[in-house]
Amino acid sequence: MNPVMIIPTYVGSKRKTTSYNVVATYDHATPLTHQGELPRCLASIRDNGIDVPIILLVVSETGIERDASAKVREIAFAFSETLDIRVVDSEMVAQFHMRAEQLGIAGIKEGISLIGYGAMRNLGLIIAATLDYTELIFIDDDEVITHDDFLERALYGLGKLSQKGIPVLVKSGFFVDRRGQWQSKQSNAWYNRSWEQGVLFNKWITKAMSAPRLSRSNLLNGGIMAIHREAFRRVSFDPWIPRGEDLDYLLNVRMYGGGVWFDNQWSILHLPPTERNESQRFKQDIYRWIYEHRKLEFSKTQIDLLQIQPHTLDPYPGPFLENSITSRVFTTALLRTVGRPNDRQGYFKAAQAARREARAYAEMFCSKYFEFQLGWSQILATLEVDSRLKALFSDASRVSSMEPVDYESVMLESSNPLYVPPLPSEREQERTRALQPAAQAPQQAQAAPVSSSIPAMQGAPGLSEGAKPEIFDFELDLESLGIDIDTDPA
């Protein structure tokens, strides 16, 4: 195993955002003048003795990118003696985009960047693949790790087989609040009678918490999720989803033949800031659910995708994927204009968005993801073997001081004839040779489904009778697929 932990950190001019962009609006952003939640998160990693490389993605408002990078670097430098931390900022991403164009991969700026939840996650996948990490663990900067075996819990079962011989390639844990509760505390007020997310979520997670440790999941929590290389090299995040890119990834993985698992013994403490613009958040939810519904409808026209019926995701989020979603969000928005008069104008605008803007957005962009995903495996196959990008994400991103980094010089050094990079391992050489034919394939080659090269999804035998849920089956030759076959998944 070779895991990495990626933590997006959001920096803004102030806590509440007044401007609005469907994709580039975040739940909370730390002002430049505040320390924010990141130091607390890094301290919890250090204090629990978690020894794993950490990559910080600096997501910032337009116009403050350099100041945001300097702020995050200063925080990271304070932990650099005990933690292996790297910082990826907008200047580094600009160099990445230039190199991608040189390699003949144009038009990926919208899909792989530091703008928007989905594009930011895709950047994390690219970095993990380029630096040869085999397991990627996402957490958020407003979370605190409370277990010294957090890493072991995160990797439990990942890359191994379930009882029925199905590879566990994507898994999620759960959040607990400061009182140690894992149920949603969303208000059940009268104005939410058409928007019972909290109630339905609690029904689902209550059942999942009493199931075997690993069970098939209806949800994927972006703040505590682990993705194996065999999944992130095949399936990308949707850059056009306004929010909820984690749940959307679950739908993407299912459409392309895979599944997501829930680990009811893997948790993290979630301590988000209290300042939030609820009407703006709700407006993004409107865009999200209408977009999600339209995307599933569009997927039915694609013969190479598995069809997802909303009822298979009951009790949550199935009802929010049904045809009734437009009337559901419109009704809720109108009721909140009365029930929450302090933000009446915000909810009135949300109601208008439900009828016009959100539907137009979904119609315009839902098909773009499938075009992007079509070339995802080809994009990764080309980028992950490039020595300049390895140097950019490895050498240039490492925190050794608070001074700005000349990323262009690092990339040029890696291409200098006098520069001798470390020799790759025999396994890395085999992977490179295996990828070379794919790199020469046409740009529009069909992206392989998650299950296409994994025998376990083609009727592999499960465990013998009487085996415990925690035991996995390793009879197949998973090593040839790059999947760890350690016989003790715990």
C-alpha positions, 0 to 999 in steps of 0.5 A: 500500500502507498496511501496519500491524504488530500485536504482541500482548504478554502480561503476567501476575503471573508467568511460569507461570500456575497458574490455567487457562482454556481460552481465556485461557491463553497460552504465556508472559506477562511478569511485571509486574516483568520487562522481558520480550521486547518491548523486544528486539523493538521494538529490532530493528524500530528497528535495521532501519529499518522504517518502519511504524505499530506497534500493541501489543495489551496482553493481560493477566491479570484484575486487573492490566490497568491495571498491564499497560497502564502497563508496556507504555506505559513500554516503548513510550514509550522507542521513541516518538521513532523508532517510530510506536507505539500501545497498545491496552489493556483500557480502550480495548477497553471504550470500543470495546465501548460504542461498538459497542453504540451502533451496534447491534452487541451481543454481540461482546465474546466475539469481539472482545477482549483475551481469548483468541488468536482474539478478540485477532486479531479486534481487530487486524483491526477496528483495521486496518480502522477505520484504513484499513490495507490490509495487516496484518502480525502478529508476536509480542513474543518475536521479533527481526527480522533483515533490513532488508528484512523489510517488503518480504519481508512484502508481496511478492506480497500483494494480487497474483495467483499464476501461475494468477490466484489472489489472494494475500491471506493469507501466512505466513513461517517461524521460525528459532531462535537457531542459524538452523534452521527445522526443529522440534526436538520430541522424538521420545521413545517417549512421543510415538510417537502425537504426531509433530508435529515429524517431520510438520511437518519433512516438510512444511516441507522440501518447501515450502522447496525450492518456488518462493518462494510456494506454497500452504501447509498452515500459517499462523504467527501470529508471522509472517503477513500478511493483505490487507484483502480477506481480513480484511474477509471472514473472522474468526478463531475466538474459541473456539479454545483455541490454534492460532488461526493454523492455524485461520484457514487452515482458515476461509479455505479453507472460505470459498473462499480460500487461504493462501500460504507465502513461503520467503524471509520469516523471523523469529528466534523466541526464546521464554522457556524457562519453559513449563508443558508439560502445560498447553500439551499440555492446550490442544493436546488441546482444540484438535485435538478442537475442530478435528476437530469443527469440520470435521465440523460444517462438512460440514452447511453447504451454503455452505462448501467441504469440507476433507478432512484428507488434503489437508493431509498430511503435516501437520497432516492426521493431527491432523484425522482421526477418530483424534485422540481416541485419539491424544491420550489415548494420548499423555497416558497415555504422558507420565504415565510418560515425564515423571514430574515433571509426571505429575499434569498429564498425567493431567489432560490424559488425563481432558480428552481423554475428557470435557471437550475433547469437551464443549467442542468440541460446545458451541462449534464452531458458534458460530464460524459464527454469528459469521462470518455477521455478520463482514462486516456488523460490519466495514462498520459499525465501520470508517466510525465517526469515534469509533472512528477517533479512539479507535484513532488519537488515543487509542492513540498513545504520546506520554507514559506518562500514562493516557489519557482514552479517553472524552474523545477519543471525545466530542471526535471527535463534538463539532460544533466538532471538524473531522476531517481530510477523507478521501481520494477513495478513502476516500470511495468506500469509505464510499459502497460500504459504506453499503448493506451497513451497512443490510443485515439483521444475519443477512446471509450473509457473502461468501466470500473469492472472491465479489468477486474475479474471479481465483478464477473461472478467470482466466488464468495467466501466459504460458508460460515466466514465472518463479514470482516474476512475477504477472499484472495483466491483471484490474482489481484496482484496483477491488477495492482491491488494489495493482497495482504491476507489481514485486512484489519 
